[in-house]
Amino acid sequence: LLVVIVVVAVFGRGLPARFARHVAARRVGAGAISAAQRWVAWSARLDPNNGETELVRAACFRHLGEVERFVEALRRAERLGTPRARVELEMKLGLIQAGQIDQGIDREIGPMTEAGISPHEVAAAYVHGFLVRDEPDEAKRVLEAWSADFPDEAQVAYMAGIYWLWLDDPGRAEEELEVALAREPRHEL
């Protein structure tokens, strides 16, 4: 706490808030949503008028499947002046995850990753979306391509576990989820 007070006194609230947001975003990527939410809370306390914090908060809610809170965080981000394009990208991930897939992943992943979205976020959203649409073959296609590019990624194993749960194979799901935890012990989803 003393370190935070000194940093705030020397640099103002912006730098520590940005650091907290950065840590929160990294925790989201690791599947450590509870830790991410704690860092988001710190960022919001330090700089309550920064919409980027709300985008990270929205990502947490998207991963948790809390749709209303996800949408409200996006609205707050927009009200706080976050560029519309950034808000729309997060909204697009939410829609894809909910199964509202307009274009295939082949057309979306390039532009979304070029705009700063992690390829893991895009792939995970598509796997979820295809499962919601009851298109497990498409979900498997995404998983296989993702796994080929990132064979040691915890999020790939986690989503493979979700895939096997969807197909009602709890034994294979458990194996994949254990692999995810071995790769990233903080992964809590």
C-alpha positions in Angstrom: 0.0 0.0 0.0 2.8 2.4 0.8 4.4 1.8 -2.6 1.1 2.6 -4.3 0.8 5.8 -2.3 4.3 6.9 -3.2 3.8 6.0 -6.9 0.5 8.0 -7.0 2.2 10.9 -5.3 5.1 11.0 -7.8 3.3 10.0 -11.0 -0.3 10.8 -10.4 -3.1 8.3 -10.8 -2.8 7.6 -14.5 0.4 5.4 -14.5 -0.7 3.1 -11.6 -4.2 2.8 -13.1 -2.7 1.9 -16.5 -0.4 -0.7 -14.8 -3.4 -2.2 -13.0 -5.3 -2.4 -16.3 -2.4 -4.1 -17.9 -2.1 -6.7 -15.2 -5.8 -7.2 -15.3 -5.8 -7.8 -19.0 -2.9 -10.3 -18.6 -4.9 -12.1 -15.9 -7.9 -12.3 -18.2 -5.7 -13.9 -20.9 -4.5 -16.5 -18.3 -8.1 -17.3 -17.3 -7.6 -15.9 -13.8 -10.8 -13.9 -13.8 -11.0 -13.3 -10.1 -7.5 -11.8 -10.0 -8.3 -9.8 -13.1 -11.4 -8.3 -11.4 -9.3 -7.3 -8.4 -6.9 -5.5 -10.7 -9.8 -3.9 -12.6 -11.2 -2.6 -9.3 -7.8 -1.0 -8.4 -7.6 0.6 -11.8 -11.2 2.0 -11.4 -10.3 3.4 -8.0 -7.2 5.1 -9.2 -8.8 6.4 -12.4 -12.6 6.1 -12.3 -13.1 7.9 -15.6 -11.1 5.7 -17.8 -13.1 3.6 -20.3 -10.3 1.2 -21.0 -10.8 -0.2 -17.5 -14.4 -0.8 -18.4 -13.3 -2.8 -21.5 -11.2 -5.1 -19.3 -14.1 -5.4 -16.9 -16.4 -6.3 -19.9 -13.9 -9.0 -21.0 -14.2 -10.5 -17.5 -18.0 -10.6 -17.7 -17.9 -12.0 -21.2 -15.7 -14.9 -20.0 -18.1 -15.5 -17.0 -21.1 -15.4 -19.3 -22.7 -12.5 -17.4 -24.3 -10.8 -20.4 -26.1 -8.0 -18.7 -23.0 -6.9 -16.8 -21.0 -7.3 -20.0 -23.3 -4.9 -21.9 -23.4 -2.4 -19.0 -19.5 -2.4 -18.8 -19.4 -1.7 -22.6 -21.9 1.2 -22.2 -19.8 2.7 -19.4 -16.7 2.4 -21.5 -18.4 4.2 -24.3 -19.8 6.9 -22.0 -16.3 7.4 -20.6 -15.0 8.2 -24.1 -13.4 4.9 -25.2 -13.1 4.9 -29.0 -16.2 3.3 -30.5 -14.1 0.9 -32.6 -12.6 -0.6 -29.4 -16.0 -1.0 -27.8 -17.4 -2.6 -31.0 -14.6 -5.1 -31.1 -15.4 -6.3 -27.6 -19.1 -6.4 -28.4 -18.3 -8.4 -31.5 -16.4 -11.0 -29.4 -19.4 -11.2 -27.2 -21.8 -11.7 -30.1 -19.5 -14.4 -31.6 -19.3 -16.2 -28.3 -23.1 -16.1 -28.1 -23.4 -17.8 -31.5 -24.1 -14.8 -33.6 -21.5 -15.6 -36.2 -21.9 -13.6 -39.4 -18.6 -14.4 -41.1 -16.2 -17.3 -40.6 -13.2 -17.2 -38.4 -11.0 -17.1 -41.5 -12.3 -13.7 -42.4 -12.4 -12.3 -38.8 -9.2 -13.4 -37.1 -6.9 -11.2 -39.2 -8.7 -7.9 -38.8 -9.5 -8.6 -35.1 -5.9 -9.5 -34.2 -4.6 -6.5 -36.2 -6.9 -4.4 -34.1 -5.2 -5.7 -30.9 -7.5 -8.6 -29.9 -5.6 -11.7 -28.8 -5.9 -14.6 -31.2 -6.8 -16.8 -28.2 -9.7 -14.5 -27.4 -11.0 -14.8 -31.0 -10.6 -18.5 -31.2 -12.2 -19.1 -27.8 -15.2 -16.9 -28.8 -15.6 -18.9 -32.0 -15.4 -22.3 -30.3 -18.1 -21.1 -27.8 -20.2 -19.7 -30.6 -20.1 -22.8 -32.7 -21.1 -24.9 -29.7 -24.0 -22.5 -28.9 -25.1 -22.9 -32.5 -24.8 -26.7 -32.1 -22.1 -26.9 -34.7 -19.5 -29.1 -32.9 -17.7 -29.9 -36.2 -17.0 -26.2 -36.8 -15.9 -25.9 -33.1 -13.5 -28.8 -33.6 -12.1 -27.3 -36.8 -11.3 -24.1 -34.9 -9.8 -26.1 -31.9 -7.6 -28.2 -34.2 -6.2 -25.1 -36.1 -5.7 -23.2 -32.8 -4.0 -26.2 -31.2 -1.7 -26.6 -34.2 -0.6 -23.0 -33.9 -0.4 -22.9 -30.1 0.1 -26.5 -28.8 1.1 -25.5 -25.3 -1.5 -22.8 -24.7 -3.6 -23.3 -21.6 -6.7 -21.7 -23.1 -6.6 -24.2 -26.0 -6.8 -27.1 -23.5 -9.5 -25.3 -21.5 -11.7 -24.8 -24.6 -11.0 -28.5 -25.6 -12.4 -29.4 -22.2 -15.5 -27.2 -22.8 -15.9 -28.9 -26.2 -15.8 -32.4 -24.7 -18.3 -31.3 -22.0 -20.6 -30.1 -24.7 -20.3 -33.5 -26.4 -21.1 -35.1 -23.1 -17.8 -36.8 -22.6 -16.8 -35.8 -19.1 -13.8 -38.1 -19.0 -12.1 -36.4 -21.9 -13.2 -33.0 -20.7 -11.6 -33.6 -17.3 -8.3 -34.7 -19.0 -8.2 -31.5 -21.0 -9.1 -29.3 -18.0 -6.3 -30.9 -16.0 -3.9 -30.1 -18.9 -5.2 -26.5 -18.8 -4.5 -26.2 -15.1 -1.1 -27.8 -15.5 -0.2 -25.2 -18.1 -1.7 -22.3 -16.2 -2.4 -23.0 -12.5 -4.2 -19.7 -12.1 -6.8 -20.7 -14.8 -10.1 -20.8 -12.9 -12.7 -20.9 -15.6 
